[in-house]
Amino acid sequence: MHVQDGRAFTAAHEGAFDRILVDAPCTGLGALRRRPEARWRKTPSDVPELVALQEDLLRGALDALAPAESSPM
C-alpha cells in the first residue's frame, strides 16, 4: 500500500502497472440530495482547480501503465 500524491507516485513508476484504478476527486455536487449543505461549500472557482487535478491524475495513471501486449490474431 502506498500513501502519496498520485501525481508524484505515478511519475516515479512509469510503465510499472498492468492496471490502475484512479479515484479522482470530484465536486461532490452530485450528492446534493443527500447532503444539501454541500452546495454552500463549493464555488464555481473550485471547478477549474479540480479539473486540473483530475487531468494530472489521469495523465499520470496513463504514464504508469505498462504497454499493452499485442496478442496474435
mmCIF file of the N, C-alpha and C atoms, coordinates in Angstrom:
data_MODEL
# 
_entry.id   MODEL 
# 
loop_
_atom_site.group_PDB 
_atom_site.id 
_atom_site.type_symbol 
_atom_site.label_atom_id 
_atom_site.label_alt_id 
_atom_site.label_comp_id 
_atom_site.label_asym_id 
_atom_site.label_entity_id 
_atom_site.label_seq_id 
_atom_site.pdbx_PDB_ins_code 
_atom_site.Cartn_x 
_atom_site.Cartn_y 
_atom_site.Cartn_z 
_atom_site.occupancy 
_atom_site.B_iso_or_equiv 
_atom_site.pdbx_formal_charge 
_atom_site.auth_seq_id 
_atom_site.auth_comp_id 
_atom_site.auth_asym_id 
_atom_site.auth_atom_id 
_atom_site.pdbx_PDB_model_num 
ATOM 1   N N  . MET A 1 1  ? 0.845   -1.170  0.000   1.00 0.00 ? 1  MET A N  1 
ATOM 2   C CA . MET A 1 1  ? 0.000   0.000   0.000   1.00 0.00 ? 1  MET A CA 1 
ATOM 3   C C  . MET A 1 1  ? 0.894   1.238   0.000   1.00 0.00 ? 1  MET A C  1 
ATOM 4   N N  . HIS A 1 2  ? 0.499   2.236   -0.753  1.00 0.00 ? 2  HIS A N  1 
ATOM 5   C CA . HIS A 1 2  ? 1.257   3.473   -0.846  1.00 0.00 ? 2  HIS A CA 1 
ATOM 6   C C  . HIS A 1 2  ? 0.351   4.646   -0.511  1.00 0.00 ? 2  HIS A C  1 
ATOM 7   N N  . VAL A 1 3  ? 0.850   5.554   0.280   1.00 0.00 ? 3  VAL A N  1 
ATOM 8   C CA . VAL A 1 3  ? 0.122   6.772   0.589   1.00 0.00 ? 3  VAL A CA 1 
ATOM 9   C C  . VAL A 1 3  ? 1.001   7.929   0.116   1.00 0.00 ? 3  VAL A C  1 
ATOM 10  N N  . GLN A 1 4  ? 0.584   8.526   -0.982  1.00 0.00 ? 4  GLN A N  1 
ATOM 11  C CA . GLN A 1 4  ? 1.391   9.569   -1.599  1.00 0.00 ? 4  GLN A CA 1 
ATOM 12  C C  . GLN A 1 4  ? 0.529   10.294  -2.611  1.00 0.00 ? 4  GLN A C  1 
ATOM 13  N N  . ASP A 1 5  ? 0.924   11.494  -2.971  1.00 0.00 ? 5  ASP A N  1 
ATOM 14  C CA . ASP A 1 5  ? 0.242   12.208  -4.041  1.00 0.00 ? 5  ASP A CA 1 
ATOM 15  C C  . ASP A 1 5  ? 0.341   11.356  -5.308  1.00 0.00 ? 5  ASP A C  1 
ATOM 16  N N  . GLY A 1 6  ? -0.776  11.056  -5.920  1.00 0.00 ? 6  GLY A N  1 
ATOM 17  C CA . GLY A 1 6  ? -0.804  10.190  -7.096  1.00 0.00 ? 6  GLY A CA 1 
ATOM 18  C C  . GLY A 1 6  ? 0.025   10.718  -8.244  1.00 0.00 ? 6  GLY A C  1 
ATOM 19  N N  . ARG A 1 7  ? 0.159   12.017  -8.349  1.00 0.00 ? 7  ARG A N  1 
ATOM 20  C CA . ARG A 1 7  ? 0.950   12.601  -9.431  1.00 0.00 ? 7  ARG A CA 1 
ATOM 21  C C  . ARG A 1 7  ? 2.421   12.278  -9.249  1.00 0.00 ? 7  ARG A C  1 
ATOM 22  N N  . ALA A 1 8  ? 2.923   12.377  -8.034  1.00 0.00 ? 8  ALA A N  1 
ATOM 23  C CA . ALA A 1 8  ? 4.334   12.068  -7.770  1.00 0.00 ? 8  ALA A CA 1 
ATOM 24  C C  . ALA A 1 8  ? 4.594   10.569  -7.858  1.00 0.00 ? 8  ALA A C  1 
ATOM 25  N N  . PHE A 1 9  ? 3.663   9.783   -7.353  1.00 0.00 ? 9  PHE A N  1 
ATOM 26  C CA . PHE A 1 9  ? 3.841   8.328   -7.356  1.00 0.00 ? 9  PHE A CA 1 
ATOM 27  C C  . PHE A 1 9  ? 3.916   7.783   -8.773  1.00 0.00 ? 9  PHE A C  1 
ATOM 28  N N  . THR A 1 10 ? 2.990   8.200   -9.615  1.00 0.00 ? 10 THR A N  1 
ATOM 29  C CA . THR A 1 10 ? 2.982   7.660   -10.979 1.00 0.00 ? 10 THR A CA 1 
ATOM 30  C C  . THR A 1 10 ? 4.189   8.147   -11.774 1.00 0.00 ? 10 THR A C  1 
ATOM 31  N N  . ALA A 1 11 ? 4.657   9.354   -11.506 1.00 0.00 ? 11 ALA A N  1 
ATOM 32  C CA . ALA A 1 11 ? 5.844   9.862   -12.213 1.00 0.00 ? 11 ALA A CA 1 
ATOM 33  C C  . ALA A 1 11 ? 7.067   9.014   -11.891 1.00 0.00 ? 11 ALA A C  1 
ATOM 34  N N  . ALA A 1 12 ? 7.121   8.450   -10.702 1.00 0.00 ? 12 ALA A N  1 
ATOM 35  C CA . ALA A 1 12 ? 8.259   7.632   -10.291 1.00 0.00 ? 12 ALA A CA 1 
ATOM 36  C C  . ALA A 1 12 ? 8.116   6.170   -10.706 1.00 0.00 ? 12 ALA A C  1 
ATOM 37  N N  . HIS A 1 13 ? 6.989   5.796   -11.285 1.00 0.00 ? 13 HIS A N  1 
ATOM 38  C CA . HIS A 1 13 ? 6.734   4.391   -11.645 1.00 0.00 ? 13 HIS A CA 1 
ATOM 39  C C  . HIS A 1 13 ? 6.229   4.260   -13.085 1.00 0.00 ? 13 HIS A C  1 
ATOM 40  N N  . GLU A 1 14 ? 6.869   4.932   -13.994 1.00 0.00 ? 14 GLU A N  1 
ATOM 41  C CA . GLU A 1 14 ? 6.420   4.922   -15.386 1.00 0.00 ? 14 GLU A CA 1 
ATOM 42  C C  . GLU A 1 14 ? 6.434   3.498   -15.945 1.00 0.00 ? 14 GLU A C  1 
ATOM 43  N N  . GLY A 1 15 ? 5.303   3.097   -16.522 1.00 0.00 ? 15 GLY A N  1 
ATOM 44  C CA . GLY A 1 15 ? 5.177   1.790   -17.161 1.00 0.00 ? 15 GLY A CA 1 
ATOM 45  C C  . GLY A 1 15 ? 5.213   0.604   -16.225 1.00 0.00 ? 15 GLY A C  1 
ATOM 46  N N  . ALA A 1 16 ? 4.964   0.799   -14.945 1.00 0.00 ? 16 ALA A N  1 
ATOM 47  C CA . ALA A 1 16 ? 5.140   -0.261  -13.956 1.00 0.00 ? 16 ALA A CA 1 
ATOM 48  C C  . ALA A 1 16 ? 3.890   -1.098  -13.665 1.00 0.00 ? 16 ALA A C  1 
ATOM 49  N N  . PHE A 1 17 ? 2.725   -0.673  -14.104 1.00 0.00 ? 17 PHE A N  1 
ATOM 50  C CA . PHE A 1 17 ? 1.494   -1.340  -13.678 1.00 0.00 ? 17 PHE A CA 1 
ATOM 51  C C  . PHE A 1 17 ? 0.672   -1.846  -14.858 1.00 0.00 ? 17 PHE A C  1 
ATOM 52  N N  . ASP A 1 18 ? 0.042   -3.007  -14.655 1.00 0.00 ? 18 ASP A N  1 
ATOM 53  C CA . ASP A 1 18 ? -0.858  -3.562  -15.673 1.00 0.00 ? 18 ASP A CA 1 
ATOM 54  C C  . ASP A 1 18 ? -2.245  -2.942  -15.587 1.00 0.00 ? 18 ASP A C  1 
ATOM 55  N N  . ARG A 1 19 ? -2.649  -2.585  -14.376 1.00 0.00 ? 19 ARG A N  1 
ATOM 56  C CA . ARG A 1 19 ? -3.969  -1.982  -14.148 1.00 0.00 ? 19 ARG A CA 1 
ATOM 57  C C  . ARG A 1 19 ? -3.837  -0.896  -13.095 1.00 0.00 ? 19 ARG A C  1 
ATOM 58  N N  . ILE A 1 20 ? -4.648  0.148   -13.261 1.00 0.00 ? 20 ILE A N  1 
ATOM 59  C CA . ILE A 1 20 ? -4.652  1.237   -12.294 1.00 0.00 ? 20 ILE A CA 1 
ATOM 60  C C  . ILE A 1 20 ? -6.092  1.688   -12.089 1.00 0.00 ? 20 ILE A C  1 
ATOM 61  N N  . LEU A 1 21 ? -6.468  1.865   -10.847 1.00 0.00 ? 21 LEU A N  1 
ATOM 62  C CA . LEU A 1 21 ? -7.772  2.408   -10.500 1.00 0.00 ? 21 LEU A CA 1 
ATOM 63  C C  . LEU A 1 21 ? -7.545  3.810   -9.968  1.00 0.00 ? 21 LEU A C  1 
ATOM 64  N N  . VAL A 1 22 ? -8.146  4.800   -10.612 1.00 0.00 ? 22 VAL A N  1 
ATOM 65  C CA . VAL A 1 22 ? -7.995  6.190   -10.202 1.00 0.00 ? 22 VAL A CA 1 
ATOM 66  C C  . VAL A 1 22 ? -9.283  6.648   -9.533  1.00 0.00 ? 22 VAL A C  1 
ATOM 67  N N  . ASP A 1 23 ? -9.153  7.118   -8.323  1.00 0.00 ? 23 ASP A N  1 
ATOM 68  C CA . ASP A 1 23 ? -10.283 7.696   -7.599  1.00 0.00 ? 23 ASP A CA 1 
ATOM 69  C C  . ASP A 1 23 ? -10.047 9.200   -7.558  1.00 0.00 ? 23 ASP A C  1 
ATOM 70  N N  . ALA A 1 24 ? -10.339 9.844   -8.677  1.00 0.00 ? 24 ALA A N  1 
ATOM 71  C CA . ALA A 1 24 ? -10.089 11.280  -8.805  1.00 0.00 ? 24 ALA A CA 1 
ATOM 72  C C  . ALA A 1 24 ? -11.129 12.068  -8.018  1.00 0.00 ? 24 ALA A C  1 
ATOM 73  N N  . PRO A 1 25 ? -10.721 13.157  -7.402  1.00 0.00 ? 25 PRO A N  1 
ATOM 74  C CA . PRO A 1 25 ? -11.671 13.960  -6.626  1.00 0.00 ? 25 PRO A CA 1 
ATOM 75  C C  . PRO A 1 25 ? -12.705 14.621  -7.532  1.00 0.00 ? 25 PRO A C  1 
ATOM 76  N N  . CYS A 1 26 ? -13.881 14.790  -6.999  1.00 0.00 ? 26 CYS A N  1 
ATOM 77  C CA . CYS A 1 26 ? -14.954 15.450  -7.752  1.00 0.00 ? 26 CYS A CA 1 
ATOM 78  C C  . CYS A 1 26 ? -15.506 16.609  -6.920  1.00 0.00 ? 26 CYS A C  1 
ATOM 79  N N  . THR A 1 27 ? -16.430 17.328  -7.487  1.00 0.00 ? 27 THR A N  1 
ATOM 80  C CA . THR A 1 27 ? -17.014 18.461  -6.773  1.00 0.00 ? 27 THR A CA 1 
ATOM 81  C C  . THR A 1 27 ? -17.940 18.018  -5.648  1.00 0.00 ? 27 THR A C  1 
ATOM 82  N N  . GLY A 1 28 ? -18.484 16.821  -5.752  1.00 0.00 ? 28 GLY A N  1 
ATOM 83  C CA . GLY A 1 28 ? -19.416 16.339  -4.745  1.00 0.00 ? 28 GLY A CA 1 
ATOM 84  C C  . GLY A 1 28 ? -20.822 16.873  -4.932  1.00 0.00 ? 28 GLY A C  1 
ATOM 85  N N  . LEU A 1 29 ? -21.032 17.644  -5.982  1.00 0.00 ? 29 LEU A N  1 
ATOM 86  C CA . LEU A 1 29 ? -22.349 18.253  -6.185  1.00 0.00 ? 29 LEU A CA 1 
ATOM 87  C C  . LEU A 1 29 ? -23.397 17.239  -6.657  1.00 0.00 ? 29 LEU A C  1 
ATOM 88  N N  . GLY A 1 30 ? -22.965 16.074  -7.066  1.00 0.00 ? 30 GLY A N  1 
ATOM 89  C CA . GLY A 1 30 ? -23.917 15.042  -7.463  1.00 0.00 ? 30 GLY A CA 1 
ATOM 90  C C  . GLY A 1 30 ? -24.687 14.474  -6.284  1.00 0.00 ? 30 GLY A C  1 
ATOM 91  N N  . ALA A 1 31 ? -24.219 14.723  -5.083  1.00 0.00 ? 31 ALA A N  1 
ATOM 92  C CA . ALA A 1 31 ? -24.855 14.181  -3.880  1.00 0.00 ? 31 ALA A CA 1 
ATOM 93  C C  . ALA A 1 31 ? -25.665 15.244  -3.134  1.00 0.00 ? 31 ALA A C  1 
ATOM 94  N N  . LEU A 1 32 ? -26.074 16.286  -3.828  1.00 0.00 ? 32 LEU A N  1 
ATOM 95  C CA . LEU A 1 32 ? -26.807 17.363  -3.148  1.00 0.00 ? 32 LEU A CA 1 
ATOM 96  C C  . LEU A 1 32 ? -28.106 16.893  -2.503  1.00 0.00 ? 32 LEU A C  1 
ATOM 97  N N  . ARG A 1 33 ? -28.718 15.899  -3.078  1.00 0.00 ? 33 ARG A N  1 
ATOM 98  C CA . ARG A 1 33 ? -29.973 15.404  -2.496  1.00 0.00 ? 33 ARG A CA 1 
ATOM 99  C C  . ARG A 1 33 ? -29.737 14.834  -1.103  1.00 0.00 ? 33 ARG A C  1 
ATOM 100 N N  . ARG A 1 34 ? -28.626 14.111  -0.942  1.00 0.00 ? 34 ARG A N  1 
ATOM 101 C CA . ARG A 1 34 ? -28.316 13.525  0.364   1.00 0.00 ? 34 ARG A CA 1 
ATOM 102 C C  . ARG A 1 34 ? -27.632 14.513  1.297   1.00 0.00 ? 34 ARG A C  1 
ATOM 103 N N  . ARG A 1 35 ? -26.867 15.460  0.714   1.00 0.00 ? 35 ARG A N  1 
ATOM 104 C CA . ARG A 1 35 ? -26.122 16.422  1.522   1.00 0.00 ? 35 ARG A CA 1 
ATOM 105 C C  . ARG A 1 35 ? -26.340 17.825  0.968   1.00 0.00 ? 35 ARG A C  1 
ATOM 106 N N  . PRO A 1 36 ? -27.511 18.393  1.185   1.00 0.00 ? 36 PRO A N  1 
ATOM 107 C CA . PRO A 1 36 ? -27.820 19.706  0.604   1.00 0.00 ? 36 PRO A CA 1 
ATOM 108 C C  . PRO A 1 36 ? -26.903 20.829  1.086   1.00 0.00 ? 36 PRO A C  1 
ATOM 109 N N  . GLU A 1 37 ? -26.289 20.664  2.246   1.00 0.00 ? 37 GLU A N  1 
ATOM 110 C CA . GLU A 1 37 ? -25.393 21.714  2.749   1.00 0.00 ? 37 GLU A CA 1 
ATOM 111 C C  . GLU A 1 37 ? -24.115 21.821  1.924   1.00 0.00 ? 37 GLU A C  1 
ATOM 112 N N  . ALA A 1 38 ? -23.808 20.805  1.111   1.00 0.00 ? 38 ALA A N  1 
ATOM 113 C CA . ALA A 1 38 ? -22.587 20.812  0.288   1.00 0.00 ? 38 ALA A CA 1 
ATOM 114 C C  . ALA A 1 38 ? -22.605 21.954  -0.726  1.00 0.00 ? 38 ALA A C  1 
ATOM 115 N N  . ARG A 1 39 ? -23.782 22.389  -1.131  1.00 0.00 ? 39 ARG A N  1 
ATOM 116 C CA . ARG A 1 39 ? -23.861 23.475  -2.122  1.00 0.00 ? 39 ARG A CA 1 
ATOM 117 C C  . ARG A 1 39 ? -23.232 24.761  -1.613  1.00 0.00 ? 39 ARG A C  1 
ATOM 118 N N  . TRP A 1 40 ? -23.157 24.932  -0.305  1.00 0.00 ? 40 TRP A N  1 
ATOM 119 C CA . TRP A 1 40 ? -22.606 26.167  0.261   1.00 0.00 ? 40 TRP A CA 1 
ATOM 120 C C  . TRP A 1 40 ? -21.101 26.080  0.463   1.00 0.00 ? 40 TRP A C  1 
ATOM 121 N N  . ARG A 1 41 ? -20.541 24.889  0.262   1.00 0.00 ? 41 ARG A N  1 
ATOM 122 C CA . ARG A 1 41 ? -19.099 24.718  0.441   1.00 0.00 ? 41 ARG A CA 1 
ATOM 123 C C  . ARG A 1 41 ? -18.322 24.815  -0.864  1.00 0.00 ? 41 ARG A C  1 
ATOM 124 N N  . LYS A 1 42 ? -19.002 24.832  -1.976  1.00 0.00 ? 42 LYS A N  1 
ATOM 125 C CA . LYS A 1 42 ? -18.353 24.879  -3.290  1.00 0.00 ? 42 LYS A CA 1 
ATOM 126 C C  . LYS A 1 42 ? -18.678 26.177  -3.997  1.00 0.00 ? 42 LYS A C  1 
ATOM 127 N N  . THR A 1 43 ? -17.713 26.637  -4.773  1.00 0.00 ? 43 THR A N  1 
ATOM 128 C CA . THR A 1 43 ? -17.923 27.824  -5.596  1.00 0.00 ? 43 THR A CA 1 
ATOM 129 C C  . THR A 1 43 ? -17.512 27.486  -7.018  1.00 0.00 ? 43 THR A C  1 
ATOM 130 N N  . PRO A 1 44 ? -17.987 28.231  -7.991  1.00 0.00 ? 44 PRO A N  1 
ATOM 131 C CA . PRO A 1 44 ? -17.584 27.967  -9.382  1.00 0.00 ? 44 PRO A CA 1 
ATOM 132 C C  . PRO A 1 44 ? -16.064 28.021  -9.575  1.00 0.00 ? 44 PRO A C  1 
ATOM 133 N N  . SER A 1 45 ? -15.380 28.786  -8.752  1.00 0.00 ? 45 SER A N  1 
ATOM 134 C CA . SER A 1 45 ? -13.927 28.870  -8.898  1.00 0.00 ? 45 SER A CA 1 
ATOM 135 C C  . SER A 1 45 ? -13.212 27.595  -8.436  1.00 0.00 ? 45 SER A C  1 
ATOM 136 N N  . ASP A 1 46 ? -13.912 26.693  -7.718  1.00 0.00 ? 46 ASP A N  1 
ATOM 137 C CA . ASP A 1 46 ? -13.326 25.416  -7.299  1.00 0.00 ? 46 ASP A CA 1 
ATOM 138 C C  . ASP A 1 46 ? -13.185 24.446  -8.468  1.00 0.00 ? 46 ASP A C  1 
ATOM 139 N N  . VAL A 1 47 ? -14.037 24.579  -9.464  1.00 0.00 ? 47 VAL A N  1 
ATOM 140 C CA . VAL A 1 47 ? -14.105 23.597  -10.548 1.00 0.00 ? 47 VAL A CA 1 
ATOM 141 C C  . VAL A 1 47 ? -12.834 23.539  -11.395 1.00 0.00 ? 47 VAL A C  1 
ATOM 142 N N  . PRO A 1 48 ? -12.291 24.651  -11.890 1.00 0.00 ? 48 PRO A N  1 
ATOM 143 C CA . PRO A 1 48 ? -11.074 24.549  -12.709 1.00 0.00 ? 48 PRO A CA 1 
ATOM 144 C C  . PRO A 1 48 ? -9.901  23.887  -11.979 1.00 0.00 ? 48 PRO A C  1 
ATOM 145 N N  . GLU A 1 49 ? -9.774  24.148  -10.695 1.00 0.00 ? 49 GLU A N  1 
ATOM 146 C CA . GLU A 1 49 ? -8.700  23.522  -9.920  1.00 0.00 ? 49 GLU A CA 1 
ATOM 147 C C  . GLU A 1 49 ? -8.889  22.009  -9.859  1.00 0.00 ? 49 GLU A C  1 
ATOM 148 N N  . LEU A 1 50 ? -10.134 21.576  -9.646  1.00 0.00 ? 50 LEU A N  1 
ATOM 149 C CA . LEU A 1 50 ? -10.415 20.141  -9.611  1.00 0.00 ? 50 LEU A CA 1 
ATOM 150 C C  . LEU A 1 50 ? -10.196 19.498  -10.973 1.00 0.00 ? 50 LEU A C  1 
ATOM 151 N N  . VAL A 1 51 ? -10.578 20.188  -12.033 1.00 0.00 ? 51 VAL A N  1 
ATOM 152 C CA . VAL A 1 51 ? -10.386 19.658  -13.381 1.00 0.00 ? 51 VAL A CA 1 
ATOM 153 C C  . VAL A 1 51 ? -8.898  19.463  -13.659 1.00 0.00 ? 51 VAL A C  1 
ATOM 154 N N  . ALA A 1 52 ? -8.086  20.424  -13.286 1.00 0.00 ? 52 ALA A N  1 
ATOM 155 C CA . ALA A 1 52 ? -6.638  20.313  -13.498 1.00 0.00 ? 52 ALA A CA 1 
ATOM 156 C C  . ALA A 1 52 ? -6.066  19.133  -12.713 1.00 0.00 ? 52 ALA A C  1 
ATOM 157 N N  . LEU A 1 53 ? -6.512  18.956  -11.474 1.00 0.00 ? 53 LEU A N  1 
ATOM 158 C CA . LEU A 1 53 ? -6.049  17.834  -10.666 1.00 0.00 ? 53 LEU A CA 1 
ATOM 159 C C  . LEU A 1 53 ? -6.480  16.508  -11.274 1.00 0.00 ? 53 LEU A C  1 
ATOM 160 N N  . GLN A 1 54 ? -7.733  16.422  -11.722 1.00 0.00 ? 54 GLN A N  1 
ATOM 161 C CA . GLN A 1 54 ? -8.217  15.194  -12.364 1.00 0.00 ? 54 GLN A CA 1 
ATOM 162 C C  . GLN A 1 54 ? -7.385  14.854  -13.593 1.00 0.00 ? 54 GLN A C  1 
ATOM 163 N N  . GLU A 1 55 ? -7.107  15.863  -14.419 1.00 0.00 ? 55 GLU A N  1 
ATOM 164 C CA . GLU A 1 55 ? -6.298  15.639  -15.621 1.00 0.00 ? 55 GLU A CA 1 
ATOM 165 C C  . GLU A 1 55 ? -4.894  15.163  -15.261 1.00 0.00 ? 55 GLU A C  1 
ATOM 166 N N  . ASP A 1 56 ? -4.281  15.777  -14.264 1.00 0.00 ? 56 ASP A N  1 
ATOM 167 C CA . ASP A 1 56 ? -2.938  15.363  -13.840 1.00 0.00 ? 56 ASP A CA 1 
ATOM 168 C C  . ASP A 1 56 ? -2.933  13.921  -13.361 1.00 0.00 ? 56 ASP A C  1 
ATOM 169 N N  . LEU A 1 57 ? -3.936  13.543  -12.567 1.00 0.00 ? 57 LEU A N  1 
ATOM 170 C CA . LEU A 1 57 ? -4.007  12.179  -12.051 1.00 0.00 ? 57 LEU A CA 1 
ATOM 171 C C  . LEU A 1 57 ? -4.224  11.167  -13.176 1.00 0.00 ? 57 LEU A C  1 
ATOM 172 N N  . LEU A 1 58 ? -5.096  11.497  -14.116 1.00 0.00 ? 58 LEU A N  1 
ATOM 173 C CA . LEU A 1 58 ? -5.355  10.573  -15.221 1.00 0.00 ? 58 LEU A CA 1 
ATOM 174 C C  . LEU A 1 58 ? -4.152  10.454  -16.156 1.00 0.00 ? 58 LEU A C  1 
ATOM 175 N N  . ARG A 1 59 ? -3.495  11.575  -16.450 1.00 0.00 ? 59 ARG A N  1 
ATOM 176 C CA . ARG A 1 59 ? -2.292  11.517  -17.291 1.00 0.00 ? 59 ARG A CA 1 
ATOM 177 C C  . ARG A 1 59 ? -1.194  10.702  -16.602 1.00 0.00 ? 59 ARG A C  1 
ATOM 178 N N  . GLY A 1 60 ? -1.034  10.911  -15.301 1.00 0.00 ? 60 GLY A N  1 
ATOM 179 C CA . GLY A 1 60 ? -0.042  10.148  -14.554 1.00 0.00 ? 60 GLY A CA 1 
ATOM 180 C C  . GLY A 1 60 ? -0.348  8.667   -14.562 1.00 0.00 ? 60 GLY A C  1 
ATOM 181 N N  . ALA A 1 61 ? -1.621  8.332   -14.408 1.00 0.00 ? 61 ALA A N  1 
ATOM 182 C CA . ALA A 1 61 ? -2.017  6.921   -14.435 1.00 0.00 ? 61 ALA A CA 1 
ATOM 183 C C  . ALA A 1 61 ? -1.724  6.307   -15.804 1.00 0.00 ? 61 ALA A C  1 
ATOM 184 N N  . LEU A 1 62 ? -1.998  7.042   -16.855 1.00 0.00 ? 62 LEU A N  1 
ATOM 185 C CA . LEU A 1 62 ? -1.693  6.529   -18.198 1.00 0.00 ? 62 LEU A CA 1 
ATOM 186 C C  . LEU A 1 62 ? -0.201  6.283   -18.372 1.00 0.00 ? 62 LEU A C  1 
ATOM 187 N N  . ASP A 1 63 ? 0.628   7.186   -17.871 1.00 0.00 ? 63 ASP A N  1 
ATOM 188 C CA . ASP A 1 63 ? 2.069   7.022   -17.983 1.00 0.00 ? 63 ASP A CA 1 
ATOM 189 C C  . ASP A 1 63 ? 2.572   5.850   -17.150 1.00 0.00 ? 63 ASP A C  1 
ATOM 190 N N  . ALA A 1 64 ? 1.900   5.545   -16.047 1.00 0.00 ? 64 ALA A N  1 
ATOM 191 C CA . ALA A 1 64 ? 2.324   4.466   -15.175 1.00 0.00 ? 64 ALA A CA 1 
ATOM 192 C C  . ALA A 1 64 ? 1.867   3.090   -15.652 1.00 0.00 ? 64 ALA A C  1 
ATOM 193 N N  . LEU A 1 65 ? 1.015   3.069   -16.674 1.00 0.00 ? 65 LEU A N  1 
ATOM 194 C CA . LEU A 1 65 ? 0.570   1.778   -17.219 1.00 0.00 ? 65 LEU A CA 1 
ATOM 195 C C  . LEU A 1 65 ? 1.660   1.165   -18.075 1.00 0.00 ? 65 LEU A C  1 
ATOM 196 N N  . ALA A 1 66 ? 1.808   -0.146  -17.935 1.00 0.00 ? 66 ALA A N  1 
ATOM 197 C CA . ALA A 1 66 ? 2.740   -0.879  -18.775 1.00 0.00 ? 66 ALA A CA 1 
ATOM 198 C C  . ALA A 1 66 ? 2.155   -0.929  -20.184 1.00 0.00 ? 66 ALA A C  1 
ATOM 199 N N  . PRO A 1 67 ? 3.004   -0.963  -21.193 1.00 0.00 ? 67 PRO A N  1 
ATOM 200 C CA . PRO A 1 67 ? 2.485   -1.086  -22.557 1.00 0.00 ? 67 PRO A CA 1 
ATOM 201 C C  . PRO A 1 67 ? 1.660   -2.359  -22.701 1.00 0.00 ? 67 PRO A C  1 
ATOM 202 N N  . ALA A 1 68 ? 0.573   -2.262  -23.425 1.00 0.00 ? 68 ALA A N  1 
ATOM 203 C CA . ALA A 1 68 ? -0.284  -3.438  -23.642 1.00 0.00 ? 68 ALA A CA 1 
ATOM 204 C C  . ALA A 1 68 ? 0.448   -4.424  -24.536 1.00 0.00 ? 68 ALA A C  1 
ATOM 205 N N  . GLU A 1 69 ? 0.344   -5.682  -24.185 1.00 0.00 ? 69 GLU A N  1 
ATOM 206 C CA . GLU A 1 69 ? 0.942   -6.718  -25.027 1.00 0.00 ? 69 GLU A CA 1 
ATOM 207 C C  . GLU A 1 69 ? 0.009   -6.964  -26.195 1.00 0.00 ? 69 GLU A C  1 
ATOM 208 N N  . SER A 1 70 ? 0.574   -6.997  -27.378 1.00 0.00 ? 70 SER A N  1 
ATOM 209 C CA . SER A 1 70 ? -0.280  -7.260  -28.531 1.00 0.00 ? 70 SER A CA 1 
ATOM 210 C C  . SER A 1 70 ? -0.466  -8.771  -28.667 1.00 0.00 ? 70 SER A C  1 
ATOM 211 N N  . SER A 1 71 ? -1.684  -9.177  -28.859 1.00 0.00 ? 71 SER A N  1 
ATOM 212 C CA . SER A 1 71 ? -1.986  -10.590 -29.000 1.00 0.00 ? 71 SER A CA 1 
ATOM 213 C C  . SER A 1 71 ? -2.032  -10.984 -30.474 1.00 0.00 ? 71 SER A C  1 
ATOM 214 N N  . PRO A 1 72 ? -1.514  -12.144 -30.811 1.00 0.00 ? 72 PRO A N  1 
ATOM 215 C CA . PRO A 1 72 ? -1.547  -12.570 -32.228 1.00 0.00 ? 72 PRO A CA 1 
ATOM 216 C C  . PRO A 1 72 ? -2.974  -12.832 -32.669 1.00 0.00 ? 72 PRO A C  1 
ATOM 217 N N  . MET A 1 73 ? -3.279  -12.409 -33.877 1.00 0.00 ? 73 MET A N  1 
ATOM 218 C CA . MET A 1 73 ? -4.641  -12.621 -34.386 1.00 0.00 ? 73 MET A CA 1 
ATOM 219 C C  . MET A 1 73 ? -4.703  -13.814 -35.252 1.00 0.00 ? 73 MET A C  1 
# 
